[in-house]
Amino acid sequence: MNRVIRVEHLARVEGHGGITVELDRDTVRGVQFDVFEGLRLIEGLVKGRSFEDVPQIVSRICAICSVAHAVTCIKAIENAFDVIPSEQTVRLRDLLFRGENIESHALHLFLLALPDYLGFPSATAMAAEHRNVVELGLRLKKLGNTIQETIGGRAIHPVNCVVGGFGGAPSVNQLTRLRTDLQRGLRDCERAIDLWASLAPTDFCHSDTVYAALTPPSGYGYYQGSEITMLTRGIPRVMPAEELHLHNRETTITHSHARHSSFDGRPFMVGALGRLAVNGEKLAGGAVTAMQQLGLELPSDNPMDNNKAQVVELMFDIEHALAEVDSLLNEGLRRERATSVRPREGMGLAVTEAPRGLLSYRLGFDGEGRVTSANIITPTAFNASSVEDHFAHAVTQSPDKSTAALTHRLEMIARAYDPCISCSVHVVQSQRDT
């Protein structure tokens, strides 16, 4: 007997999408992660624009990941024009990424994913019985936004980030207030770890997953680095970011406005769980304790563990941000100008880690610094094929084949990926084909 399980509108995610699974009795015949978000056309909009305008334009791709889009774009521009930012700029950008990761993870964990675990249809319904939990999540999200405002000039769509540096440095008073907020945030994060460690296990999907993540030159971070590690069955393959573009095959899918990616013919997963799988040995402090408390073993074969991985990163980022702010206060910030920029014809490639995973920018420029080509691949576009693979495994492995049970598990997996469907729309020729 043929049956179709369809989620017309996937709730509690960023953007508009759905899920379709076709079954022949208990055999999976087809799986679709439906992305029907309207075309964004950002890559076309930036063509012909000056490099000075582009970071502010691309930051509008996403209000949650506006820092990652703006700063990754800036990094690509700097690589194209051979601009080397100062050490202080690099440190402040790293801190800015931590703020974005904190606010994004807090939003996802407490307002989008947690209702599934506690049996509520929404965060609003959950707040009626668990007001303190929702307030905890909102405080952590505000902490991340405060970091972005302190460093980037605004809580979203940073205006202080420019090619070659920053428009200005935060004041001592701003950093001092931020330090107090981070100390409170550390206590809140400890409560968050206790909460997530107490939840019932979500042990209903196991798969041999390929992971991909940025390889920082040192430490555990999201901004620095130009190499990618692909982890297959525990075996790492480190490569320049350029090689990812050569081997990553983007395929147009009829049911999706997001292209699907594969590496050497296999889907791969990016995001917090991928970062921990690749760089988890670089963790320190409370994050290591959190991983033990949550029972997270790496590399994981369960996509639901992406939620636990985000909790671990929350602790690491708050501790790291607090240590960095202390260091900046002790050393003092220089009132330095942004490095001068001389446009030239060329290509700039940059990769960073947005909260949801790898973010890639490849920008071409003419001699006047105007964009001639653009290729932006977002985490959810990288993940689109992988999430379908996990949908199929979840349905196959579920002992309960009722429509209600399968629908619930499919939605939980989709939300565990923390997709930004709006950002994933990418219907242009790949850079390899242009």
N, C-alpha and C positions, 0 to 999 in steps of 0.2 A: 504494500500500500504506500503510495507516494504521499508525502506530507511536506509542507513548507512552513518553517518557523520564521516569522518576520517581525522585526522591531521597526515600525515605521519611523519613529523618531526616538533616537537615543538620548535620554535625559541625563542631566548632570554631567555634561561634557562641554567643552568650548566649541561652539559651532553646531551645524546641522548635519546629521548623518543617521544612518540606520544599519540594520543587520538583516541579512537574508541567508537562511540555510535550507537547502533542499535535501530531503531524506527519501530513500527508497527502503521502506521498512526501517531498519536501524542503521542502514549504510548511508554515509554522507556522500551525496552526489554533487553538491555544489555549495560554496561558501562565498559570501560577498560582504565586505565592509563598505557599505554604500556611502559615498561622499557626494552629496548633491548641493553643497555650498556654492553660492554664485561665484563666478570667475572674478579673481582679484586683479589680475593683469599688472601687478606691481612691476614686474620685470620690463614690460613694455613701457610703463609710465616713466621709468628712470632713464630710458635711452634719450640721449641728447641733452640731459641735464648736467650741470656742473657738479664735480665731485663734492663741492661744499654743500649742495642741496640734498644729496642722496641720503645721507644718514637720517635726516629728519623725515624724509619720505618713507623709507623702509621701516622705521620704528612704528609706523602706523599699521603695519601688517598685523600686529598683536599688541593689545594693551597689557597683557600679562607678561609677555616676553619682549617688551619694547627695548630694554637694555641690550639683550642679546642681539637683536637685529641691528640696532644702531651701532654698537661697538664692533660687532663682527664685520659690518660694512666698513667701518673706519679702519679696521685691521687690514682688510683687503685693499683699501685705497693706499694705506701706508706701504703695504708690500709692493704695490704697483709702482709707487713713486720713490721707493727706497727711503722711506722716512723711518727713523729709529726713535721711538718714544723714550722719554727718560725713565729711570728706575722708579721714581715717584709716581709717574703716570701709570706704569704697569701695576704698581701696588694698589693704586686707587681704583683702577679698572677691575682688578681682581676682587676688591672689596665690594664694588658695585654689583658684580656677578653674584656674590654671596647674598646680597640683599634680595636680588631677583629670585634666587633659588629658594630662599626662606619664604618669601611671600607667596610664590607659586605653589610650593609644596604644602604650605599650611592651608591654602585655599582648597587644593585638591583633596588632601587627606581628611580634613574636617567637614567640609561643606559638600563635596562631591562623592567621595568614596565611603566615608564612615556610615552614612545612612543605610547602606547595604548590609553592613555588619550588625547594626542595631535594629534592623527591621523597620525602617521608616522610608516613605517614598521621597522625602525631601529633607533638606536641612531645617526648613521652617517647621515641619512637623516634628522633627527630632528635638528642636529647641524647646518645644512645649514640655518635654519630660527631661531633657538633658541640657538645660540652659547653660550650665557651667562648662560643659564640653564645647558648645558652640562659641562661647565667649573666649575660651582658651584658644581655639583656632583663630578667631578674629584678632586676638592680641598678637599672636605669632605672625599673622599676615601683616598687621600694621607695623610690626618691627621691621620686616623686610622692606616695606614701603618707606619707612623712615630712613633706612640706610640709603635707599635710592634717592630720596629727596636730599639727604645730607651731601652725598657725593655727586649726584647727577643733576641737582637743581630742581627736580620735580619727582613726585612719587611714581609717575609713569611718563613715558616719552621724554627721556632726559634731554635737557637743553644745554647742559654744561660740558658734554662730551664733544670734542672737536677733533678733526684730523691733526695729529701731532701732540695732543695733550688734553688739557681742560681749560675752560674759560676762566676758572678761578678755583682756588683750593678752599676746603671747608675751614671754618674758624676753630679756634681752640674751644670756644663755648659750645659750638655745634658738636664737636667730637666728644666733649665731656658729657653732654646730655645723651649722646648716642651710647656712650659707655654705660651709663646708668640703665638705659633701656635694654642693652644687651645682657646686663647682669640679671635683670628681671626675666628676660627671655630665656636665659639658661635654666632658671627654676621652672618656667612654664614648659620647656622642652623635656625636662625630667618627668613632669606629669604626663606629657604626651607619650613618652616611651612606656610608662606604666600602663597607660590606657591601651595602647596598641598591643602590648604584650599580653593583656588580659583577654583579648578578643578570641573568639572561636577560630580554629584553623580553617583556611580555605584551600583544602588539599584535593582539588578536583581536576587539575590539568597538569600533566607532566609531558615534557617534550625536550628533545635534544636541541637546544637553542644556540644559534650563533650570535655572539654579542660583538658590538663595535663601540669604541669610545676613543676620545682624544687621549693621547699619551702626553701628559705634561712633562717638561724637562725635569721638574722636581716637585715633590709634594702631591697633594690631591686637590685638583682645581679644575676650572672651567674655561679660563681665558688663554693662558699661555700654552704654546706648543703648536707644532705643525705636522705632527705624525699621528697616525691612526693605528690602533691595534684591533685586529679581528681575532676573536677568541672562538676556536672551533674545537669542541670536545676537550676543552682545557688546554689546547695548544695555541699559543699566541703567534700572530703574524703581524709584525710591525712594518709599517710602510709610510712613505710620504703621503700627505693629503692628496697630492696630484694623482697618485696611484689609485686611490679610492675612486676618483672621477673616471679613470681609465677602465677600471674593472666593474664599477657599479653600473648595472644595466637598468635604465629607466624605461618602463613599458607603459604605454597608454592602455587603460582599462575602460571598457564600455560602461561599467556601472559606477565609475568613480571619476570625479574631476581632479583627483590626486593620482599622479603617476605612481606605479609600484616599483620598488627597488629590489635588486638582488645582487649578491656578490658571488661571482663564480657559479651562478645558477641557483644559489640558495638565499632564502629570505634571512634577514638578520634583525636583531632587536637593539635599539638604542634607548638611552634613558638612565635613570638612577641605578637600576639593576645591572645594566650593562657596564656602567662606570665602576660599580663595586666589583663586578666580575673581573674587569681588566686591571683596576687600580686599587683594589681593596686592601692590599698589603701596605699601602701608604697611609692608611687611616691611623689615628692615634687618639688618645684621651678618651672622652666619654663616648665617642662613636664606636670604639671597640667594645666597650661595655654594653652599649645599646644593641649591637649586633648579637652579642651573646644572650642578652635578656630576651630579644625577639626570636631567638632560635634560628637566625638566618645563616645558612651555610652556602658557601660560594665555591664554584659557580652554581647557581640555582637552576633547576629545570622546571620551575613553577612560575609562570608569568605573574601570578598574584603576589609574588614576593616583591614586585616593584613598589608596592605600598610600603612594605617594611624598609626597603632600601631608601625610600624618601625620608622616612623617620630617622634613619641613621645619618643621612646627609644633613637633616635639620640640626641635629646635635653637633655634627662636625663643623658646619658653617657658622653656627652661633659662637662656638668656642674659638674658631679661627678668627672670626670677625672681631671678637673681644680682644684677642691677643694682638691683632693688627692695629686696632684703635689704640691700645695701650702703647704699642711701639711708636705709632705716629705722634702721640702726645709726648712721649719721652724724648723723641728725636727732634720734634718740631717739623712743621711743613714749610718747604720753601715756596715763595711766591714766584714761581717760574712761569715763563710764557710757553705757549705751545711751540713745538719745533716747526721751523719754517718749511713750507711745501713748495716744490717746483714740479708742476705737472709735466708729464711726458707720455708719449704713446707707449702702451704696454698692457699687460694683463696682471691682475692681482687676485690671488686665491687666499682665502682664510677659512679656517675651521675653528669653531669653539663648541662649548657644551651649553646649550640652552637648558632650562630645567627639564624639558622632556627629552633631551638627547642631542645628538650631533646636529650642528647647524653649519651649512656650507655656503659660502659666497664666492662667486667667480665673476669678476667685473673687468671688462675691457675699456680702455680709454684712448682718446686721440691725443694729439700733442697739446691741446688746449685744456685737457682735463675733463672733457665731456665723455659721458658714458656711451660706448659704442655697442656693448653687449652685456647681458646680465643673465646669470643662472643662479637661482637661490633654491636650495633644497633644505627643507625643514625637517625636524625630527619625525613628525607624524607622516610625512611623505616617505621617509626612510622606513618607517614601521608598518606601513599599510599592508604589505604582503605578509609580514610576520604575524600581525594580529589575526589575519585570516587563517594562517596555519594553526595558531593556538585555538581559534574557534573550532576548527575541525577536530583537533585532539580532545577538546573539552566535551564535545558531543559524543565522540566515539567512546571515551572513557567513562562517561556518566552511567551509573547503574540505573538511574531513574530517567527514562526516556520520555516522560510526560512533557508536553509543550511548556507548561508553567515552570518546571524545574530547569529545562534546558534554556529557556528564555532568561531566567534569573542568572544562570551561570554565564551565559554569553554576555549579558550586560555588565556583570561584575568584571569579566576579563577586559572588556572594552574600556571600562572606567579605570581599571588598574594600569592600563597603558597611559592614562592621563592624556588622551589625545587632544590636540588643538586642531580641530577639523578645518577651521577657517584658514589657518596658516598653511594647511597641507595642499591647498589647491595650486596646481602647478602644471598648466596645460600649455606648454611651449616646447619647442625643440630643445633637446638636451644640448649642452655645450659641445659634446663630442660630435653632434650631428651638424653643428653650424659652421 
